[in-house]
Amino acid sequence: MRRGWLSSLVRHGCVLAGCCVVAVVWTLPLAFHLSTHLPGTGLGDNASFLWNFWWMREALAHQRPFFETTYLFAPLGADLTLHTHTAFPALVGATALGRAPLVAALNATILLSVALNGFCAYLLAWRLTRDRVAAIGAGLVFGCSPFIAAHLAGHFNLVTAWTIPLFAIACLDAVEGSLESALFAGAILALTAYVDYYFLLFQLAFAGCLYVWRPRSWALSLRPSQRRSREWALIVVGSFAALDAAIIGWIVLVGGFSWRLGSITIGMHELFNPVQILGILAALAAVAYARPSIQRDLDRLSLRRARIGLIVLLTASGLLVSPVAWRLARVIMNGEYVSQQYFWRSSPPGIDLATLVLGNPFHAWWGEWVQGAYARLGIDLVESTGWLGVIPLALAVYAFRSPLRAHPHVRFWTIVFALFFVWALGSHLLVAGRNTALLLPAALRQFVPVLSNARMPGRAMVMAYLAIAMLAAFGLAELRRQHSRVVAGGAVALIAFEFWTAPCPVAAVACPSIYETLRARPEQGALA
């Protein structure tokens, strides 16, 4: 048994080494400019993370609190609790990489994160399938996804996505009653709080999904309404739809209308709201007709285990994140917490549905053409990209249509994909740069206090990529069992080609001479 354990460890080590090689190749030419350049087309958000690394070194060297500084908004200073501080990577850069130049330390943590993204997704897929080739394919799908490529241009906090699959591994065992895994999951959740707020929310949402799913057996059935009930539903909804259609026609023909009721003026001159209402009515009609019904069978022993695991997880993470939580509570009590106000129509856009078919915008061969299409359509390259890949999608569909369809993990990851993909679509459906006015469930997030602060819905795609990677792993494992290893190996090679990116854009980090002059002056100030 010991020999088998060592053999497995060596193989995992080889995969980790391979992930490191992929990270270096995937981000070329960054490895040749570790001390002089940062990923990105220019200096912007990427430079702010360089400041985080510098401030962590400064705070540790002079025993100052990291989460507040007088070097911003001098001389008053600033509280960094709600700042994108990336405290954990900055701590690594100030300790383990403390002797390295500042730019090199930041780039080293970026390369390490890219490698760990693929490796941790590989470990999760290995945990689910026990198929190494399938797990490697999953690691490529998640680690080289367009989500990582898009945010590599400057959002380095969102490149550190490896905590998500690592949390999922521990969480899967935590809900089975493993206290060690629950403690580990809590530690990973707390660590994520020192990296990125979005990922913290996504992991909490994942844990909630797992807690609801694992102790219960779920079944969905459709029970079409009786003829009389169906007729009444269609009459009621159809009447409102006919009225709404008449309003749409009136707006198209004469430009709308205005009614004055006392001191109140009601006007309709645009199609957005009527089309939005029409979409809601269509959804209500579909629900009334199909009458979906959910049946569940509760396993009380499993529920008790999951509940204990979740309590231990949250308690451990709460203790570890208490320094930031305490500061956040103080900010709120002092009235200094301000959240951006936005409404349905003005909320940030989510994933554009057209990006599912336009291709990989970062591909080495056709990425430039795809980015040109994005520009012509007005699609945000960073926040609205949702390309999933042809091969991963085909493998996921294959897994869902194979005998694995009834497998609990396949069903669970399908639900995870659906939930987070709908979240990523945002408040309204976007197609080819146009808002279709079709209201989506994610519009409700603005009414939830914690979720409302996660303004950019498209970032939920990181969870959709993880889910599609796991489903692709199941598809690859089934492909190897039903057909041959050669076919599965070819599929992995095609995944690598499909997510092969163009050379990573890098920007030189140069200090203007005026800052060197100011730094040389004897006066003390807020210039580093």
C-alpha positions in Angstrom: 0.0 0.0 0.0 2.9 2.4 0.8 4.4 1.7 -2.6 1.1 2.5 -4.3 0.8 5.7 -2.3 4.3 6.8 -3.2 3.7 6.0 -6.9 0.5 8.1 -6.9 2.3 10.9 -5.2 5.1 10.8 -7.8 2.5 10.9 -10.6 0.8 13.9 -9.1 4.2 15.5 -8.8 4.8 14.9 -12.5 1.5 16.5 -13.3 2.3 19.5 -11.1 5.6 19.9 -13.0 3.7 19.7 -16.2 1.3 22.4 -15.0 4.3 24.6 -14.2 5.7 24.1 -17.8 2.2 24.9 -19.2 2.0 28.1 -17.1 5.4 29.3 -18.4 4.6 28.5 -22.1 1.0 29.8 -21.8 2.2 33.2 -20.5 5.2 33.7 -22.8 7.1 35.9 -23.1 6.5 36.9 -19.4 9.1 34.4 -18.2 11.8 36.3 -20.1 10.9 39.6 -18.5 10.2 38.7 -14.9 11.9 41.7 -13.4 11.0 44.4 -15.9 7.4 43.8 -17.3 3.9 43.0 -16.1 1.1 41.1 -17.9 -1.1 43.6 -19.7 -1.2 45.9 -22.7 -0.2 48.9 -20.5 0.1 50.0 -16.9 -3.2 50.3 -15.2 -4.9 47.9 -12.8 -1.9 45.7 -13.0 0.3 48.4 -11.4 -2.0 48.6 -8.4 -1.1 45.0 -7.5 2.5 46.0 -7.6 1.7 48.6 -5.0 0.1 45.9 -2.8 3.3 43.9 -2.9 5.4 46.9 -2.0 3.1 48.0 0.8 3.1 44.5 2.4 6.9 44.6 2.4 6.8 48.1 3.9 4.3 47.1 6.5 6.2 44.0 7.7 9.5 45.9 7.7 8.2 48.7 9.9 5.6 46.7 11.8 2.7 48.7 10.5 -0.9 47.4 10.0 -1.3 46.2 6.4 -5.0 47.1 6.1 -4.5 50.9 6.6 -1.9 53.2 5.1 -0.9 56.9 5.0 0.7 56.4 1.6 -2.7 56.8 -0.1 -4.8 60.0 0.1 -1.9 61.5 2.1 -1.8 63.0 4.7 -5.2 61.5 5.8 -4.5 58.0 4.7 -6.9 55.2 3.7 -8.5 52.1 5.0 -7.6 49.1 2.8 -10.3 46.7 4.1 -12.4 47.1 1.0 -9.4 47.6 -1.3 -8.5 44.8 -3.7 -5.5 44.2 -1.5 -4.6 40.6 -2.5 -3.1 40.2 1.0 -2.2 36.6 0.7 -0.2 36.8 -2.6 1.4 40.0 -1.3 2.4 38.2 1.9 4.1 35.4 -0.2 5.8 38.2 -2.2 7.1 39.8 1.0 8.3 36.6 2.8 9.1 33.6 0.6 10.0 35.9 -2.3 11.1 38.8 -0.1 14.6 38.8 -1.6 13.4 39.0 -5.2 12.8 42.3 -7.0 9.3 43.6 -6.5 8.2 43.0 -10.1 9.7 39.6 -10.2 7.9 38.6 -7.0 4.6 39.6 -8.4 5.2 37.8 -11.7 6.3 34.7 -9.8 3.0 34.6 -7.9 1.1 35.0 -11.1 2.9 32.1 -12.8 2.5 30.0 -9.7 -1.3 30.8 -9.6 -1.6 29.9 -13.3 0.1 26.5 -12.6 -2.0 25.9 -9.5 -5.2 26.7 -11.3 -4.7 23.7 -13.6 -3.2 21.5 -11.0 -6.0 22.0 -8.4 -8.7 21.4 -11.1 -6.8 18.2 -12.0 -6.9 17.1 -8.3 -10.6 17.8 -8.2 -11.3 15.8 -11.4 -9.0 13.0 -10.1 -11.1 13.0 -6.9 -14.3 12.6 -8.9 -13.2 10.2 -11.7 -10.0 8.4 -10.6 -8.9 8.8 -14.3 -5.6 10.6 -14.7 -6.0 11.5 -18.4 -9.5 12.8 -17.8 -8.2 14.8 -14.8 -5.4 16.3 -17.0 -8.0 17.4 -19.5 -10.1 19.0 -16.8 -7.0 20.9 -15.6 -6.4 22.3 -19.1 -10.0 23.4 -19.5 -10.0 25.3 -16.2 -6.4 26.4 -16.0 -6.3 27.7 -19.6 -9.8 29.0 -19.8 -10.6 32.4 -21.5 -11.6 33.6 -18.0 -8.0 33.3 -16.8 -6.6 34.6 -20.1 -8.9 37.7 -20.0 -8.1 38.7 -16.4 -4.4 38.0 -16.9 -4.3 41.4 -18.5 -4.5 43.2 -15.2 -6.9 41.6 -12.7 -4.4 39.5 -11.0 -6.7 38.8 -8.1 -9.0 36.9 -10.5 -6.1 34.9 -11.8 -5.7 33.3 -8.4 -8.6 30.9 -9.0 -6.9 27.7 -7.7 -8.5 28.2 -4.2 -11.9 27.3 -5.8 -11.2 23.7 -6.9 -9.2 23.2 -3.8 -12.1 24.3 -1.7 -14.4 22.1 -3.7 -12.2 19.0 -2.9 -12.3 19.7 0.8 -16.0 20.6 0.8 -17.0 17.4 -0.9 -15.5 15.4 2.0 -16.7 17.9 4.6 -20.3 17.3 3.8 -19.6 13.6 4.2 -18.7 14.1 7.8 -14.9 14.6 7.6 -13.9 17.1 10.3 -10.4 17.4 9.0 -11.7 18.3 5.5 -14.1 20.8 7.1 -11.3 22.5 8.9 -9.2 22.5 5.7 -12.1 23.9 3.7 -12.6 26.6 6.3 -8.9 27.5 6.0 -9.1 27.7 2.2 -12.3 29.8 2.4 -10.5 32.2 4.8 -7.5 32.3 2.5 -9.7 33.3 -0.4 -11.0 36.2 1.7 -7.4 37.5 1.5 -7.4 37.2 -2.3 -10.7 38.1 -3.8 -14.2 39.0 -2.7 -15.9 37.4 -5.7 -14.3 34.1 -5.2 -15.3 34.1 -1.6 -18.9 34.5 -2.5 -18.7 31.9 -5.2 -17.2 29.4 -2.8 -19.9 30.1 -0.2 -22.6 29.6 -2.9 -20.9 26.3 -3.9 -21.0 25.1 -0.3 -24.6 26.1 -0.1 -25.4 24.1 -3.3 -23.6 21.1 -2.0 -25.3 21.3 1.4 -28.7 21.4 -0.3 -27.9 18.7 -2.8 -25.8 16.0 -1.0 -28.2 14.8 1.8 -31.2 14.6 -0.5 -32.2 12.7 -3.6 -33.8 15.1 -6.1 -36.1 14.4 -9.0 -37.7 16.8 -11.4 -40.9 16.0 -13.3 -43.2 17.9 -15.6 -46.9 17.5 -15.1 -48.7 19.4 -17.9 -51.9 21.1 -16.7 -55.3 19.7 -17.2 -57.0 21.1 -20.3 -59.3 23.4 -18.4 -56.5 24.7 -16.1 -54.3 25.2 -19.1 -57.0 27.1 -21.0 -57.6 29.5 -18.1 -53.8 30.0 -17.7 -53.4 30.8 -21.4 -56.4 33.1 -21.3 -55.2 35.2 -18.4 -51.5 35.3 -19.5 -52.6 35.7 -23.1 -54.8 38.7 -22.3 -51.9 40.5 -20.6 -49.6 39.5 -23.4 -52.0 40.9 -26.0 -52.2 44.2 -24.1 -48.5 44.4 -23.9 -48.1 43.5 -27.6 -50.6 46.3 -28.4 -48.4 48.8 -26.4 -45.3 47.6 -28.3 -47.1 48.1 -31.6 -48.2 51.6 -30.6 -44.7 52.5 -29.6 -43.3 51.3 -32.9 -46.0 53.1 -35.0 -46.3 56.4 -33.3 -43.4 56.6 -30.9 -45.4 55.9 -27.7 -47.6 57.9 -25.4 -47.9 59.7 -22.1 -50.8 59.7 -19.6 -51.2 62.3 -16.9 -53.0 61.2 -13.8 -53.2 64.2 -11.5 -49.6 65.1 -10.7 -48.3 61.8 -12.0 -47.2 61.3 -15.6 -47.0 57.8 -17.0 -45.1 57.6 -20.3 -44.1 54.8 -22.6 -41.8 55.7 -25.5 -39.3 52.9 -25.5 -39.6 49.2 -26.2 -37.4 48.0 -23.3 -40.0 47.7 -20.5 -42.8 46.3 -22.7 -40.5 43.6 -24.1 -39.2 42.9 -20.6 -42.8 42.4 -19.4 -43.5 40.2 -22.4 -40.6 38.0 -21.5 -41.9 37.6 -17.9 -45.4 36.7 -19.2 -43.9 34.1 -21.6 -42.0 32.5 -18.7 -45.2 32.5 -16.5 -47.1 30.8 -19.3 -44.4 28.1 -19.7 -44.4 27.4 -16.0 -48.2 27.3 -15.8 -48.3 24.9 -18.7 -45.5 22.5 -17.7 -46.2 22.6 -13.9 -42.6 21.5 -12.9 -42.6 19.5 -9.7 -39.6 18.7 -7.6 -39.5 15.6 -5.4 -36.9 15.1 -2.7 -36.0 12.2 -0.4 -34.1 13.3 2.7 -31.4 11.2 4.3 -31.4 12.5 7.9 -28.0 10.9 8.7 -26.4 12.5 5.7 -28.1 15.8 6.5 -26.6 15.7 10.1 -23.1 15.0 8.7 -23.4 17.8 6.2 -24.7 20.2 8.8 -21.8 19.5 11.2 -19.3 19.8 8.4 -20.7 23.1 7.3 -20.8 24.5 10.8 -17.1 23.5 11.4 -16.2 24.9 8.0 -17.8 28.3 8.7 -16.5 28.5 12.2 -12.9 27.8 11.2 -13.1 30.3 8.3 -14.8 32.9 10.6 -11.9 32.7 13.1 -9.2 33.0 10.4 -10.9 35.9 8.6 -11.7 37.7 11.9 -9.0 40.4 11.4 -10.6 41.6 8.2 -14.2 41.0 9.4 -13.5 43.1 12.5 -12.2 45.9 10.3 -15.2 45.6 8.0 -17.6 45.8 10.9 -15.8 49.0 12.1 -16.1 50.5 8.6 -19.8 49.8 8.5 -20.4 51.2 12.0 -18.5 54.4 11.2 -20.8 54.9 8.2 -17.9 54.6 5.8 -19.2 51.6 3.8 -20.6 52.8 0.5 -21.9 50.4 -2.2 -22.5 51.5 -5.7 -26.2 52.1 -6.5 -27.5 50.7 -9.8 -30.8 49.5 -11.2 -31.8 46.8 -13.6 -31.1 48.7 -16.8 -27.9 50.3 -15.6 -26.4 47.2 -14.0 -23.1 46.0 -15.4 -23.5 43.6 -18.3 -22.9 39.9 -18.0 -21.8 37.3 -20.5 -22.8 38.0 -24.1 -24.5 34.9 -25.6 -22.8 35.4 -28.9 -19.4 34.7 -27.4 -20.4 31.1 -27.1 -20.1 30.7 -30.8 -17.6 33.4 -31.8 -14.5 31.4 -30.8 -11.7 31.8 -28.3 -10.8 35.5 -28.4 -7.3 34.8 -27.1 -6.3 31.9 -29.4 -2.9 32.1 -31.0 -4.3 31.6 -34.6 -7.7 33.2 -34.7 -7.9 35.2 -31.5 -7.2 38.5 -33.3 -10.1 38.0 -35.7 -12.4 37.1 -32.8 -11.3 40.2 -30.9 -12.1 42.3 -34.0 -15.6 40.8 -34.0 -16.0 41.7 -30.3 -14.9 45.3 -31.0 -17.4 45.6 -33.9 -20.3 44.3 -31.8 -19.3 46.3 -28.7 -18.7 43.2 -26.5 -16.5 43.7 -23.4 -13.5 41.4 -24.0 -12.7 41.0 -20.3 -16.1 40.9 -18.5 -18.4 39.4 -21.2 -16.4 36.5 -22.6 -18.1 33.1 -22.3 -16.4 30.9 -24.8 -16.5 27.3 -23.4 -14.8 25.4 -26.1 -16.1 22.9 -28.6 -14.3 19.8 -27.2 -15.2 20.4 -23.5 -18.8 21.0 -24.4 -19.0 17.9 -26.6 -17.4 15.8 -23.8 -19.9 17.3 -21.2 -22.8 16.4 -23.5 -21.4 13.0 -24.0 -21.2 12.4 -20.3 -24.7 13.6 -19.8 -26.1 11.4 -22.5 -24.1 8.3 -21.5 -24.9 5.9 -18.6 -23.2 8.4 -16.4 -26.2 10.7 -16.6 -27.6 9.1 -13.5 -24.3 9.5 -11.6 -24.9 11.9 -8.7 -21.7 13.9 -9.4 -22.6 14.4 -13.1 -26.0 15.7 -12.1 -24.6 17.9 -9.4 -22.0 19.5 -11.6 -24.6 20.0 -14.3 -26.7 22.0 -11.8 -23.6 23.9 -10.7 -22.9 24.9 -14.3 -26.5 25.9 -14.9 -26.8 28.0 -11.8 -23.5 29.9 -12.2 -23.9 30.3 -16.0 -27.3 31.9 -15.4 -25.7 34.1 -12.8 -22.9 35.1 -15.3 -25.5 36.1 -17.9 -26.4 39.1 -15.7 -29.7 41.0 -15.3 -30.6 40.9 -18.9 -29.8 38.7 -21.8 -27.1 40.1 -24.1 -26.7 38.9 -27.7 -24.1 40.3 -30.1 -23.7 43.5 -28.0 -27.4 44.2 -27.7 -29.6 44.1 -24.6 -32.6 42.0 -25.6 -34.5 43.3 -22.6 -35.2 39.7 -21.5 -35.1 39.8 -17.7 -33.0 37.1 -16.0 -32.9 35.7 -12.4 -29.6 37.4 -11.7 -31.5 40.7 -11.6 -32.6 39.7 -8.1 -29.0 39.8 -6.7 -29.2 43.5 -6.2 -31.7 43.0 -3.4 -29.4 40.6 -1.5 -27.0 42.7 0.7 -23.9 40.6 0.2 -24.4 39.6 -3.4 -25.3 43.2 -4.5 -21.7 44.2 -4.0 -20.5 41.7 -6.5 -21.3 44.0 -9.4 -19.8 42.2 -12.3 -22.0 39.1 -13.0 -19.7 37.8 -15.7 -17.1 36.8 -13.1 -19.4 33.9 -12.1 -18.1 32.2 -15.3 -15.1 31.0 -13.3 -17.5 28.5 -11.6 -19.1 27.6 -14.9 -15.7 26.8 -16.3 -14.9 24.6 -13.3 -18.2 22.8 -13.7 -17.7 22.2 -17.5 -14.2 21.0 -16.8 -15.5 18.4 -14.3 -18.2 17.3 -16.8 -15.6 17.1 -19.5 -13.5 14.9 -17.2 -16.5 12.5 -16.8 -16.9 12.5 -20.6 -13.2 11.7 -21.1 -13.3 8.9 -18.5 -16.3 7.3 -20.1 -14.7 7.7 -23.6 -11.7 5.8 -22.3 -13.8 3.0 -21.0 -16.1 2.7 -24.0 -13.7 3.3 -26.8 -9.9 3.7 -26.4 -7.2 5.6 -24.7 -6.0 6.9 -28.0 -9.3 8.6 -28.7 -9.3 10.1 -25.2 -5.7 11.3 -25.5 -6.6 12.9 -28.9 -9.4 14.8 -27.1 -7.0 16.1 -24.5 -4.6 17.2 -27.3 -7.5 19.0 -29.0 -8.4 20.8 -25.7 -4.8 22.0 -25.4 -4.9 23.3 -28.9 -8.4 24.9 -28.5 -7.2 26.9 -25.4 -3.7 27.7 -26.8 -3.4 31.4 -26.4 -1.4 34.0 -28.4 1.7 35.5 -26.8 0.8 37.1 -23.5 0.9 40.9 -23.8 3.4 42.5 -21.4 4.0 46.1 -20.4 7.3 47.5 -19.3 7.4 48.9 -15.7 9.3 52.2 -16.0 9.6 54.9 -13.3 9.5 58.5 -14.7 12.6 60.4 -13.7 10.6 63.0 -11.8 9.7 60.4 -9.2 13.4 59.4 -8.8 14.2 63.1 -8.2 11.4 63.4 -5.6 12.5 60.2 -3.9 16.0 61.5 -3.5 14.9 64.6 -1.6 15.4 64.5 2.2 11.8 65.4 3.1 9.4 62.6 4.3 6.3 62.0 2.2 3.9 59.6 0.7 6.2 58.7 -2.3 7.6 55.2 -2.2 
